[in-house]
Amino acid sequence: MKKKQAAGDDRRKTQRYQIKAPLTISVGDREVAGFTRDLSNRGVFFYVSAGDAPVAGEELEFVVELPPEVTLSNSCLIRCQGRVARTELNMRDEAGVAAEILEYRILNEVRSQQRTTAA
């Protein structure tokens, strides 16, 4: 996990960490898979398919799986409520989405060993 360097004119009040972690967003009745680029306790930047990207101002819910390197323990799931700040399209048919985190809570620990032995 790398700490993202802040620019001199960066208005962020909290540190962001470069974390590539899976997430699932829910917007209305849609669920879309994606992955994070960076994350803090107040915001997230993630990538989804361009056709599935939420628009600025839209409220959303997402669940992100934080790896042990971040939690310093087991992986865990975090459920967040947020609002989209902006969406950026790129050349690979992906959209980058910046969202403000309005609230969050820890759902549970993910124990991958239990998942594989239960199958």
C-alpha positions in Angstrom: 0.0 0.0 0.0 1.5 3.3 -1.1 0.6 6.7 0.4 -0.5 9.0 -2.5 1.5 12.2 -2.6 -0.6 15.3 -2.2 0.0 18.3 -4.5 0.4 21.7 -3.1 -3.1 22.8 -4.2 -4.7 19.5 -3.2 -7.9 20.2 -1.1 -8.1 16.8 0.5 -8.3 16.8 4.3 -7.3 13.2 4.7 -4.6 10.9 3.3 -5.5 8.7 0.4 -3.9 5.3 -0.1 -3.3 3.5 -3.4 -5.3 0.3 -2.9 -6.5 -1.9 -5.7 -9.4 -3.8 -4.1 -12.6 -5.3 -5.5 -15.8 -3.5 -4.9 -19.5 -3.8 -5.9 -21.6 -0.7 -6.3 -25.3 -0.5 -6.1 -27.1 2.4 -7.9 -30.8 2.0 -7.8 -31.6 -1.6 -8.6 -28.2 -2.2 -10.4 -25.2 -4.0 -9.0 -21.9 -3.4 -10.8 -18.4 -4.9 -10.2 -15.3 -2.7 -10.2 -12.1 -2.0 -8.4 -10.6 0.8 -6.4 -7.6 3.0 -7.4 -7.3 4.8 -4.1 -9.2 5.1 -0.9 -9.5 7.2 2.3 -12.0 7.4 5.1 -13.8 10.3 3.2 -13.5 9.3 -0.4 -12.8 6.7 -3.0 -11.7 6.6 -6.7 -12.8 3.4 -8.5 -13.1 2.0 -12.0 -16.2 0.4 -13.6 -17.3 -0.4 -17.2 -18.1 2.9 -18.9 -21.7 1.8 -19.6 -22.3 1.1 -15.9 -20.8 4.4 -14.5 -22.9 6.4 -12.2 -23.2 10.2 -12.9 -22.1 13.2 -10.8 -24.5 13.9 -7.9 -25.9 10.4 -7.9 -26.0 8.6 -4.5 -24.7 5.1 -4.3 -23.9 2.3 -2.0 -20.8 0.1 -2.4 -19.1 -2.7 -0.7 -15.3 -2.9 -0.8 -13.1 -5.8 0.3 -10.1 -4.5 2.2 -7.0 -6.8 2.1 -5.0 -7.8 5.2 -2.2 -5.3 4.2 -4.7 -2.5 4.9 -6.5 -3.9 8.0 -3.3 -5.4 9.5 -5.5 -8.5 10.3 -7.9 -10.5 8.1 -9.6 -9.1 5.0 -12.9 -7.4 5.7 -15.9 -6.0 3.9 -16.9 -2.4 4.3 -20.3 -1.1 3.3 -20.3 2.6 2.3 -23.0 5.2 1.4 -21.7 7.8 -0.9 -22.2 10.5 -3.6 -20.5 10.7 -7.0 -18.3 13.8 -7.3 -17.2 13.1 -10.9 -16.9 10.5 -13.6 -14.0 10.4 -16.1 -14.1 8.2 -19.3 -10.9 6.7 -20.5 -9.8 5.0 -23.7 -10.3 1.4 -22.4 -14.1 1.6 -22.2 -13.7 2.2 -18.4 -14.9 5.0 -16.3 -13.1 6.3 -13.3 -15.5 7.5 -10.6 -14.6 9.8 -7.7 -17.1 9.5 -4.8 -17.4 11.1 -1.4 -18.0 8.6 1.4 -20.9 9.9 3.5 -20.9 7.0 6.0 -19.5 3.5 6.3 -19.6 0.4 8.5 -17.6 -2.8 8.8 -19.7 -5.8 7.8 -17.4 -8.7 8.7 -14.1 -10.4 8.2 -13.5 -12.4 5.1 -11.8 -15.7 5.8 -10.8 -17.1 2.4 -9.7 -20.4 4.0 -13.2 -21.0 5.2 -14.7 -20.3 1.7 -12.4 -22.7 0.0 -12.8 -25.5 2.6 -16.6 -25.2 2.6 -16.9 -25.9 -1.2 
